[in-house]
């Protein structure tokens, strides 16, 4: 695989990746939408699945939703340019009521869309899980194939095709980012390195050899500066049943961050799911060489040795 300047690849990525069809649009259902509610280990109420806006304005979510909606000041100059471009768009917001970024950004998104006259039927909100066994998943799996590895994630659709997305937080401002997407201007959201890797993995030519993974890591090195980014992406792949791709992403993560025990722990978890106990043990042993008291690696290695 030839090495290509990544700025060109990033531009291509957001053309190639934005092919996903929208989940079933809110406008296409007449049945009431009711999110699943559950309490986490700390006793906090959270939501899962398709969520009506009204639920977010009610207790216990109103404490942050209403405040962040009211406190946000819209850039009206940019928003006025945006208004006519949103009439034929659909919006899907993936979020987590457990997520601080979602609590801050989703009320702001709603306030901007309200200002622009976007109808409720154009907006669908889907809450996802943060539990290890259902990481970034909804009960109905609307997220499947969308690669939702950070939330909130605002996806913009036109004619049932994705035009772009704002991942976690805006690059410039919410108004300017959304205008760039709606007006077909060049736009790359946060985490362009992961977007590039998604594009590579979707290619029929993707062959995860050691050399390919090393070349990919070199392309990503400038853009991925925290090991947690690919760890999060790998977890999404793993819980979504794409174990081989999860292993590829996590192997690249260990190439980029060879001194990070956590990267090897996640890779060990992926190998365990794959059934490759030898590779999983090697990862655990690598962690313990770097950090002899790492309890996660000790526990995994103990379980593996008992098999």
DODRENDO-776819 format. One record per residue (C-alpha): residue number from 1; residue in three letters; x, y, z. Coordinates in nm, 3 decimals, m for minus. Example, Ala and Ser with C-alpha at 12.3 -4.5 7.8 and 13.67 -1.06 7.14 Angstrom:
+-----+-----+---------+---------+---------+
|   k |   r |      px |      py |      pz |
+-----+-----+---------+---------+---------+
|   1 | Ala |   1.230 |  m0.450 |   0.780 |
|   2 | Ser |   1.367 |  m0.106 |   0.714 |
+-----+-----+---------+---------+---------+
This chain:
+-----+-----+---------+---------+---------+
|   k |   r |      px |      py |      pz |
+-----+-----+---------+---------+---------+
|   1 | Unk |   0.000 |   0.000 |   0.000 |
|   2 | Unk |   0.152 |   0.328 |  m0.108 |
|   3 | Unk |   0.190 |   0.612 |   0.135 |
|   4 | Unk |  m0.014 |   0.911 |   0.022 |
|   5 | Unk |  m0.009 |   1.257 |   0.173 |
|   6 | Unk |  m0.272 |   1.242 |   0.445 |
|   7 | Unk |  m0.426 |   1.584 |   0.377 |
|   8 | Unk |  m0.541 |   1.451 |   0.040 |
|   9 | Unk |  m0.665 |   1.129 |   0.200 |
|  10 | Unk |  m0.859 |   1.321 |   0.463 |
|  11 | Unk |  m1.040 |   1.514 |   0.189 |
|  12 | Unk |  m1.123 |   1.189 |   0.011 |
|  13 | Unk |  m1.229 |   1.025 |   0.337 |
|  14 | Unk |  m1.520 |   1.258 |   0.396 |
|  15 | Unk |  m1.649 |   1.197 |   0.046 |
|  16 | Unk |  m1.610 |   0.820 |   0.067 |
|  17 | Unk |  m1.735 |   0.774 |   0.424 |
|  18 | Unk |  m2.048 |   0.984 |   0.395 |
|  19 | Unk |  m2.249 |   0.722 |   0.210 |
|  20 | Unk |  m2.444 |   0.585 |   0.503 |
|  21 | Unk |  m2.820 |   0.593 |   0.487 |
|  22 | Unk |  m3.001 |   0.753 |   0.776 |
|  23 | Unk |  m3.170 |   0.537 |   1.038 |
|  24 | Unk |  m3.547 |   0.524 |   1.006 |
|  25 | Unk |  m3.643 |   0.889 |   1.008 |
|  26 | Unk |  m3.853 |   1.027 |   1.291 |
|  27 | Unk |  m4.093 |   1.163 |   1.030 |
|  28 | Unk |  m4.167 |   0.811 |   0.907 |
|  29 | Unk |  m4.319 |   0.686 |   1.232 |
|  30 | Unk |  m4.646 |   0.786 |   1.392 |
|  31 | Unk |  m4.598 |   0.574 |   1.704 |
|  32 | Unk |  m4.490 |   0.757 |   2.021 |
|  33 | Unk |  m4.118 |   0.741 |   2.089 |
|  34 | Unk |  m4.021 |   0.620 |   2.436 |
|  35 | Unk |  m3.658 |   0.581 |   2.538 |
|  36 | Unk |  m3.553 |   0.295 |   2.763 |
|  37 | Unk |  m3.454 |   0.416 |   3.109 |
|  38 | Unk |  m3.206 |   0.252 |   3.343 |
|  39 | Unk |  m2.998 |   0.337 |   3.647 |
|  40 | Unk |  m2.621 |   0.305 |   3.644 |
|  41 | Unk |  m2.407 |   0.175 |   3.928 |
|  42 | Unk |  m2.416 |   0.516 |   4.096 |
|  43 | Unk |  m2.796 |   0.528 |   4.083 |
|  44 | Unk |  m2.813 |   0.787 |   3.805 |
|  45 | Unk |  m3.098 |   0.758 |   3.555 |
|  46 | Unk |  m2.992 |   0.731 |   3.191 |
|  47 | Unk |  m3.170 |   0.688 |   2.859 |
|  48 | Unk |  m3.123 |   0.442 |   2.575 |
|  49 | Unk |  m3.257 |   0.439 |   2.219 |
|  50 | Unk |  m3.476 |   0.684 |   2.031 |
|  51 | Unk |  m3.553 |   0.971 |   2.262 |
|  52 | Unk |  m3.818 |   1.243 |   2.233 |
|  53 | Unk |  m3.695 |   1.592 |   2.301 |
|  54 | Unk |  m3.958 |   1.633 |   2.571 |
|  55 | Unk |  m3.791 |   1.366 |   2.786 |
|  56 | Unk |  m3.467 |   1.562 |   2.789 |
|  57 | Unk |  m3.650 |   1.865 |   2.928 |
|  58 | Unk |  m3.788 |   1.664 |   3.220 |
|  59 | Unk |  m3.627 |   1.553 |   3.547 |
|  60 | Unk |  m3.352 |   1.455 |   3.600 |
|  61 | Unk |  m3.216 |   1.573 |   3.264 |
|  62 | Unk |  m3.373 |   1.920 |   3.274 |
|  63 | Unk |  m3.107 |   2.044 |   3.517 |
|  64 | Unk |  m2.846 |   2.042 |   3.240 |
|  65 | Unk |  m3.059 |   2.049 |   2.923 |
|  66 | Unk |  m3.260 |   2.362 |   3.003 |
|  67 | Unk |  m2.963 |   2.551 |   3.145 |
|  68 | Unk |  m2.730 |   2.478 |   2.853 |
|  69 | Unk |  m3.008 |   2.558 |   2.604 |
|  70 | Unk |  m3.076 |   2.894 |   2.769 |
|  71 | Unk |  m2.711 |   2.986 |   2.821 |
|  72 | Unk |  m2.603 |   2.929 |   2.461 |
|  73 | Unk |  m2.564 |   3.243 |   2.248 |
|  74 | Unk |  m2.624 |   3.184 |   1.878 |
|  75 | Unk |  m2.399 |   3.340 |   1.615 |
|  76 | Unk |  m2.694 |   3.491 |   1.430 |
|  77 | Unk |  m2.489 |   3.616 |   1.133 |
|  78 | Unk |  m2.378 |   3.263 |   1.047 |
|  79 | Unk |  m2.710 |   3.107 |   1.151 |
|  80 | Unk |  m2.900 |   3.336 |   0.911 |
|  81 | Unk |  m2.687 |   3.203 |   0.625 |
|  82 | Unk |  m2.757 |   2.851 |   0.746 |
|  83 | Unk |  m3.137 |   2.877 |   0.770 |
|  84 | Unk |  m3.234 |   2.827 |   0.404 |
|  85 | Unk |  m2.989 |   2.538 |   0.365 |
|  86 | Unk |  m3.152 |   2.320 |   0.631 |
|  87 | Unk |  m3.505 |   2.294 |   0.491 |
|  88 | Unk |  m3.445 |   1.962 |   0.316 |
|  89 | Unk |  m3.203 |   1.811 |   0.568 |
|  90 | Unk |  m3.251 |   1.538 |   0.827 |
|  91 | Unk |  m3.051 |   1.525 |   1.150 |
|  92 | Unk |  m2.962 |   1.228 |   1.368 |
|  93 | Unk |  m2.797 |   1.303 |   1.702 |
|  94 | Unk |  m2.623 |   1.019 |   1.885 |
|  95 | Unk |  m2.563 |   1.109 |   2.247 |
|  96 | Unk |  m2.532 |   0.973 |   2.599 |
|  97 | Unk |  m2.709 |   1.119 |   2.899 |
|  98 | Unk |  m2.407 |   0.992 |   3.095 |
|  99 | Unk |  m2.171 |   1.202 |   2.878 |
| 100 | Unk |  m2.058 |   1.551 |   2.974 |
| 101 | Unk |  m1.998 |   1.656 |   2.613 |
| 102 | Unk |  m2.349 |   1.543 |   2.519 |
| 103 | Unk |  m2.500 |   1.733 |   2.810 |
| 104 | Unk |  m2.328 |   2.050 |   2.694 |
| 105 | Unk |  m2.352 |   2.022 |   2.316 |
| 106 | Unk |  m2.694 |   1.864 |   2.249 |
| 107 | Unk |  m2.895 |   2.151 |   2.404 |
| 108 | Unk |  m2.687 |   2.390 |   2.193 |
| 109 | Unk |  m2.761 |   2.187 |   1.881 |
| 110 | Unk |  m3.132 |   2.204 |   1.955 |
| 111 | Unk |  m3.120 |   2.579 |   2.013 |
| 112 | Unk |  m2.945 |   2.638 |   1.680 |
| 113 | Unk |  m3.182 |   2.409 |   1.491 |
| 114 | Unk |  m3.478 |   2.581 |   1.656 |
| 115 | Unk |  m3.346 |   2.921 |   1.548 |
| 116 | Unk |  m3.306 |   2.793 |   1.193 |
| 117 | Unk |  m3.667 |   2.674 |   1.185 |
| 118 | Unk |  m3.589 |   2.305 |   1.163 |
| 119 | Unk |  m3.902 |   2.099 |   1.226 |
| 120 | Unk |  m3.912 |   1.836 |   1.503 |
| 121 | Unk |  m3.983 |   1.572 |   1.236 |
| 122 | Unk |  m3.640 |   1.643 |   1.085 |
| 123 | Unk |  m3.454 |   1.554 |   1.405 |
| 124 | Unk |  m3.398 |   1.216 |   1.564 |
| 125 | Unk |  m3.209 |   1.166 |   1.891 |
| 126 | Unk |  m3.064 |   0.826 |   1.980 |
| 127 | Unk |  m2.909 |   0.761 |   2.320 |
| 128 | Unk |  m2.632 |   0.503 |   2.337 |
| 129 | Unk |  m2.486 |   0.293 |   2.616 |
| 130 | Unk |  m2.152 |   0.327 |   2.793 |
| 131 | Unk |  m2.140 |  m0.024 |   2.941 |
| 132 | Unk |  m1.854 |  m0.248 |   2.826 |
| 133 | Unk |  m2.090 |  m0.508 |   2.678 |
| 134 | Unk |  m2.287 |  m0.255 |   2.472 |
| 135 | Unk |  m2.036 |   0.026 |   2.422 |
| 136 | Unk |  m2.182 |   0.314 |   2.216 |
| 137 | Unk |  m2.480 |   0.098 |   2.119 |
| 138 | Unk |  m2.855 |   0.157 |   2.117 |
| 139 | Unk |  m3.099 |  m0.126 |   2.194 |
| 140 | Unk |  m3.224 |  m0.115 |   1.834 |
| 141 | Unk |  m2.871 |  m0.072 |   1.693 |
| 142 | Unk |  m2.939 |   0.233 |   1.479 |
| 143 | Unk |  m2.567 |   0.304 |   1.522 |
| 144 | Unk |  m2.463 |  m0.010 |   1.334 |
| 145 | Unk |  m2.239 |   0.078 |   1.040 |
| 146 | Unk |  m2.221 |   0.443 |   1.147 |
| 147 | Unk |  m1.897 |   0.409 |   1.349 |
| 148 | Unk |  m2.016 |   0.617 |   1.644 |
| 149 | Unk |  m1.705 |   0.615 |   1.863 |
| 150 | Unk |  m1.747 |   0.959 |   2.021 |
| 151 | Unk |  m2.062 |   1.134 |   2.138 |
| 152 | Unk |  m2.238 |   1.354 |   2.074 |
| 153 | Unk |  m2.231 |   1.287 |   1.703 |
| 154 | Unk |  m2.454 |   1.505 |   1.484 |
| 155 | Unk |  m2.510 |   1.344 |   1.144 |
| 156 | Unk |  m2.655 |   1.554 |   0.862 |
| 157 | Unk |  m2.849 |   1.383 |   0.582 |
| 158 | Unk |  m2.991 |   1.492 |   0.250 |
| 159 | Unk |  m3.195 |   1.254 |   0.034 |
| 160 | Unk |  m3.116 |   0.982 |   0.287 |
| 161 | Unk |  m2.739 |   1.018 |   0.234 |
| 162 | Unk |  m2.496 |   1.148 |   0.490 |
| 163 | Unk |  m2.348 |   1.486 |   0.399 |
| 164 | Unk |  m2.124 |   1.518 |   0.704 |
| 165 | Unk |  m2.110 |   1.505 |   1.079 |
| 166 | Unk |  m1.996 |   1.704 |   1.380 |
| 167 | Unk |  m1.813 |   1.466 |   1.613 |
| 168 | Unk |  m1.813 |   1.535 |   1.987 |
| 169 | Unk |  m1.748 |   1.912 |   1.963 |
| 170 | Unk |  m1.728 |   2.159 |   1.672 |
| 171 | Unk |  m1.399 |   2.229 |   1.500 |
| 172 | Unk |  m1.474 |   2.603 |   1.475 |
| 173 | Unk |  m1.823 |   2.674 |   1.607 |
| 174 | Unk |  m2.148 |   2.483 |   1.581 |
| 175 | Unk |  m2.286 |   2.740 |   1.338 |
| 176 | Unk |  m1.977 |   2.751 |   1.115 |
| 177 | Unk |  m1.928 |   2.375 |   1.111 |
| 178 | Unk |  m2.291 |   2.310 |   1.020 |
| 179 | Unk |  m2.280 |   2.579 |   0.750 |
| 180 | Unk |  m1.975 |   2.417 |   0.593 |
| 181 | Unk |  m2.153 |   2.080 |   0.582 |
| 182 | Unk |  m2.484 |   2.216 |   0.454 |
| 183 | Unk |  m2.318 |   2.438 |   0.192 |
| 184 | Unk |  m2.099 |   2.156 |   0.055 |
| 185 | Unk |  m1.777 |   2.324 |   0.163 |
| 186 | Unk |  m1.463 |   2.135 |   0.261 |
| 187 | Unk |  m1.505 |   2.013 |   0.617 |
| 188 | Unk |  m1.334 |   1.756 |   0.836 |
| 189 | Unk |  m1.467 |   1.694 |   1.189 |
| 190 | Unk |  m1.258 |   1.614 |   1.491 |
| 191 | Unk |  m1.062 |   1.289 |   1.492 |
| 192 | Unk |  m0.959 |   1.289 |   1.123 |
| 193 | Unk |  m0.713 |   1.008 |   1.193 |
| 194 | Unk |  m0.990 |   0.767 |   1.289 |
| 195 | Unk |  m1.195 |   0.881 |   0.989 |
| 196 | Unk |  m0.897 |   0.798 |   0.768 |
| 197 | Unk |  m0.866 |   0.454 |   0.926 |
| 198 | Unk |  m1.239 |   0.388 |   0.876 |
| 199 | Unk |  m1.195 |   0.471 |   0.509 |
| 200 | Unk |  m0.901 |   0.233 |   0.480 |
| 201 | Unk |  m1.090 |  m0.050 |   0.648 |
| 202 | Unk |  m1.389 |  m0.004 |   0.418 |
| 203 | Unk |  m1.171 |  m0.048 |   0.112 |
| 204 | Unk |  m1.186 |  m0.389 |  m0.061 |
| 205 | Unk |  m0.807 |  m0.368 |  m0.086 |
| 206 | Unk |  m0.761 |  m0.354 |   0.294 |
| 207 | Unk |  m0.506 |  m0.621 |   0.387 |
| 208 | Unk |  m0.399 |  m0.593 |   0.753 |
| 209 | Unk |  m0.046 |  m0.728 |   0.718 |
| 210 | Unk |   0.221 |  m0.616 |   0.960 |
| 211 | Unk |   0.369 |  m0.385 |   0.695 |
| 212 | Unk |   0.030 |  m0.235 |   0.612 |
| 213 | Unk |  m0.048 |  m0.167 |   0.978 |
| 214 | Unk |   0.292 |  m0.005 |   1.028 |
| 215 | Unk |   0.244 |   0.215 |   0.720 |
| 216 | Unk |  m0.104 |   0.312 |   0.837 |
| 217 | Unk |   0.031 |   0.400 |   1.180 |
| 218 | Unk |   0.289 |   0.632 |   1.024 |
| 219 | Unk |   0.014 |   0.809 |   0.830 |
| 220 | Unk |  m0.188 |   0.851 |   1.148 |
| 221 | Unk |   0.094 |   0.955 |   1.380 |
| 222 | Unk |   0.048 |   1.330 |   1.335 |
| 223 | Unk |  m0.327 |   1.314 |   1.379 |
| 224 | Unk |  m0.372 |   1.073 |   1.668 |
| 225 | Unk |  m0.202 |   1.207 |   1.977 |
| 226 | Unk |  m0.389 |   1.013 |   2.247 |
| 227 | Unk |  m0.409 |   0.637 |   2.272 |
| 228 | Unk |  m0.768 |   0.659 |   2.393 |
| 229 | Unk |  m0.896 |   0.761 |   2.050 |
| 230 | Unk |  m0.824 |   0.431 |   1.878 |
| 231 | Unk |  m0.904 |   0.241 |   2.198 |
| 232 | Unk |  m1.255 |   0.389 |   2.187 |
| 233 | Unk |  m1.289 |   0.312 |   1.816 |
| 234 | Unk |  m1.165 |  m0.041 |   1.871 |
| 235 | Unk |  m1.418 |  m0.097 |   2.151 |
| 236 | Unk |  m1.698 |   0.015 |   1.919 |
| 237 | Unk |  m1.583 |  m0.234 |   1.657 |
| 238 | Unk |  m1.548 |  m0.511 |   1.915 |
| 239 | Unk |  m1.892 |  m0.472 |   2.072 |
| 240 | Unk |  m2.038 |  m0.430 |   1.724 |
| 241 | Unk |  m1.911 |  m0.775 |   1.623 |
| 242 | Unk |  m1.629 |  m0.656 |   1.394 |
| 243 | Unk |  m1.359 |  m0.838 |   1.590 |
| 244 | Unk |  m1.098 |  m0.855 |   1.314 |
| 245 | Unk |  m1.122 |  m0.482 |   1.247 |
| 246 | Unk |  m1.108 |  m0.415 |   1.621 |
| 247 | Unk |  m0.782 |  m0.611 |   1.639 |
| 248 | Unk |  m0.644 |  m0.414 |   1.342 |
| 249 | Unk |  m0.728 |  m0.081 |   1.507 |
| 250 | Unk |  m0.584 |  m0.189 |   1.841 |
| 251 | Unk |  m0.267 |  m0.324 |   1.682 |
| 252 | Unk |  m0.216 |   0.015 |   1.516 |
| 253 | Unk |  m0.273 |   0.173 |   1.856 |
| 254 | Unk |   0.011 |  m0.029 |   2.009 |
| 255 | Unk |   0.239 |   0.075 |   1.721 |
| 256 | Unk |   0.156 |   0.440 |   1.785 |
| 257 | Unk |   0.176 |   0.409 |   2.164 |
| 258 | Unk |   0.416 |   0.121 |   2.242 |
| 259 | Unk |   0.470 |   0.239 |   2.601 |
| 260 | Unk |   0.100 |   0.258 |   2.690 |
| 261 | Unk |  m0.017 |  m0.043 |   2.897 |
| 262 | Unk |  m0.383 |   0.035 |   2.832 |
| 263 | Unk |  m0.340 |  m0.007 |   2.458 |
| 264 | Unk |  m0.212 |  m0.362 |   2.508 |
| 265 | Unk |  m0.488 |  m0.443 |   2.758 |
| 266 | Unk |  m0.752 |  m0.352 |   2.501 |
| 267 | Unk |  m0.573 |  m0.553 |   2.235 |
| 268 | Unk |  m0.563 |  m0.851 |   2.472 |
| 269 | Unk |  m0.939 |  m0.819 |   2.522 |
| 270 | Unk |  m0.991 |  m0.827 |   2.145 |
| 271 | Unk |  m0.769 |  m1.134 |   2.106 |
| 272 | Unk |  m0.965 |  m1.309 |   2.382 |
| 273 | Unk |  m1.289 |  m1.246 |   2.196 |
| 274 | Unk |  m1.126 |  m1.379 |   1.881 |
| 275 | Unk |  m1.014 |  m1.690 |   2.067 |
| 276 | Unk |  m0.642 |  m1.623 |   2.016 |
| 277 | Unk |  m0.525 |  m1.696 |   2.370 |
| 278 | Unk |  m0.157 |  m1.703 |   2.276 |
| 279 | Unk |  m0.164 |  m1.347 |   2.141 |
| 280 | Unk |  m0.375 |  m1.234 |   2.438 |
| 281 | Unk |  m0.121 |  m1.374 |   2.684 |
| 282 | Unk |   0.163 |  m1.200 |   2.499 |
| 283 | Unk |  m0.021 |  m0.868 |   2.533 |
| 284 | Unk |  m0.077 |  m0.921 |   2.905 |
| 285 | Unk |   0.287 |  m1.013 |   2.956 |
| 286 | Unk |   0.389 |  m0.699 |   2.767 |
| 287 | Unk |   0.174 |  m0.490 |   3.002 |
| 288 | Unk |   0.327 |  m0.653 |   3.309 |
| 289 | Unk |   0.677 |  m0.585 |   3.180 |
| 290 | Unk |   0.589 |  m0.216 |   3.169 |
| 291 | Unk |   0.365 |  m0.209 |   3.474 |
| 292 | Unk |   0.407 |  m0.515 |   3.700 |
| 293 | Unk |   0.110 |  m0.425 |   3.921 |
| 294 | Unk |  m0.144 |  m0.373 |   3.643 |
| 295 | Unk |  m0.453 |  m0.544 |   3.784 |
| 296 | Unk |  m0.639 |  m0.575 |   3.454 |
| 297 | Unk |  m0.351 |  m0.758 |   3.289 |
| 298 | Unk |  m0.299 |  m0.978 |   3.598 |
| 299 | Unk |  m0.669 |  m1.075 |   3.602 |
| 300 | Unk |  m0.681 |  m1.151 |   3.229 |
| 301 | Unk |  m0.361 |  m1.355 |   3.239 |
| 302 | Unk |  m0.489 |  m1.552 |   3.539 |
| 303 | Unk |  m0.810 |  m1.639 |   3.353 |
| 304 | Unk |  m0.619 |  m1.732 |   3.040 |
| 305 | Unk |  m0.381 |  m1.959 |   3.231 |
| 306 | Unk |  m0.676 |  m2.144 |   3.385 |
| 307 | Unk |  m0.828 |  m2.227 |   3.048 |
+-----+-----+---------+---------+---------+
